[in-house]
Amino acid sequence: MPEMSSKLQSRFNRQLKNVAPSPIRVFDMKASAVPGIVKLTLGEPDFNVPDVSKQAAIDSINNNDSHYSPSAGTPELRKAIAHFMADRYGLKYDPNGEIVVTIGATEAIYAALFALINPGDKVVIPTPTFPLYEAIAAMLGAQVITIDTSSNGFVLSPEMLKETMAKAGDVKAVVLNYPSNPTGVTYSADQLKAIADVLADTDTVVIADEIYSELVYEDHHTSLAKFLPGQTVILNGASKSGAMTGYRVGFVAAPAGLAKMIGMVHSLMITSPADPSMAAAVPVFASEAGKQATDKMRAAYQERRDVLVSGLTDLGFTVAKPNGAFYVFAKLPASQGTDDVAFAQKLVDEAKVATIPGSYFGAGGAGYLRLSYATSMDNIHEALQRITKMLNK
Ligand SMILES: Cc1ncc(COP(=O)(O)O)c(C=O)c1O
């Protein structure tokens, strides 16, 4: 086994000094090693891929779809995505030139930021948030400006945004994720309109990560692109709505000028997505069976959310009822102090329940835990029982 020559230690990209392995993964891996642990950690659907998608992937393999496909994705999938955006959100995107299929939403985030950011550019990110945005922005040498939204129920208000933008000066991009990982909070049409109004007079691009758009419970998802079409890059995909995180299918929908540059970066980075995965995603976006599968999962998540929220509330946690995604962001009971990392570790050690400390999601997250309900109802009941036992000791 070759060992890296020690003289190479200082030869890495200097920007990598600004990033570290995801603390979420590290915490989850350590907790996973505890025998008998109940995990409410990762944002990974526990459902199987819908049969209609499995069959589409099998057919693709049997058809020998084993060649490079168009870099922006197969025409069938781009058409299905255009249908999905029009059908669900009333947005028109041309499959030829305004949609790029990516390797999960993750690659969409990379490609969008890479296409926009020069070293020193300012990127605004409301927090607590999915940590990947900041990591990628940091690797690109961006100056990240965070906005702590905890004082406003984890919703970015137009006032907060306006003030930050005015102070910062030239902001290249704002990254907005809703429904939110980690809070489950989403935005109403009115709230989005108010944000769009702030940005309309600027030359800032909004990267709207809408990967959880199909997991909205009491309402229907509205896309920011409805109010700011010319400046919005929508990121979405099949990972959550199709329960196919491992198939790695995401997409970018954006005005042609933006989609072209993002598509170029994407093409230079990955050439093209995998054929069987793209085939599997088609029914997620454009078939009755796919829609029904998502509807079924949404109903199950909603039931689990209600059980988890009410159980945690009974235990003294403060939870603003999350209306989307599959996370509960719970403030620790007053009796437990505010050290979320210590409390999460205590839950692992004493209750054998794994959650994620809120502070791992940036400013405003300290004193909270993120609990994922993308796990079985049995696990949720068991976790609540164990936490109750620990707190009653
Ligand atoms: C907000 C958000 N965006 C993007 C992703 C990545 O999605 P994908 O698995 O499609 O790359 C996740 C995954 O958890 C997420 O929570």
PDBQT file of the ligand as one rigid body, heavy atoms in Angstrom, charges set to zero:
ROOT
HETATM    1  C1  LIG A 401     -31.518  20.582   1.222  1.00  0.00    +0.000 C 
HETATM    2  C2  LIG A 401     -30.850  19.490   0.496  1.00  0.00    +0.000 A 
HETATM    3  N1  LIG A 401     -30.374  19.728  -0.739  1.00  0.00    +0.000 NA
HETATM    4  C3  LIG A 401     -29.750  18.772  -1.436  1.00  0.00    +0.000 A 
HETATM    5  C4  LIG A 401     -29.575  17.506  -0.929  1.00  0.00    +0.000 A 
HETATM    6  C5  LIG A 401     -28.863  16.470  -1.750  1.00  0.00    +0.000 C 
HETATM    7  O1  LIG A 401     -29.762  15.747  -2.505  1.00  0.00    +0.000 OA
HETATM    8  P1  LIG A 401     -29.285  14.586  -3.491  1.00  0.00    +0.000 P 
HETATM    9  O2  LIG A 401     -29.275  13.320  -2.713  1.00  0.00    +0.000 OA
HETATM   10  O3  LIG A 401     -30.309  14.579  -4.580  1.00  0.00    +0.000 OA
HETATM   11  O4  LIG A 401     -27.931  14.932  -3.992  1.00  0.00    +0.000 OA
HETATM   12  C6  LIG A 401     -30.057  17.205   0.354  1.00  0.00    +0.000 A 
HETATM   13  C7  LIG A 401     -29.859  15.870   0.925  1.00  0.00    +0.000 C 
HETATM   14  O5  LIG A 401     -30.137  15.579   2.057  1.00  0.00    +0.000 OA
HETATM   15  C8  LIG A 401     -30.714  18.221   1.079  1.00  0.00    +0.000 A 
HETATM   16  O6  LIG A 401     -31.198  18.007   2.303  1.00  0.00    +0.000 OA
ENDROOT
TORSDOF 0
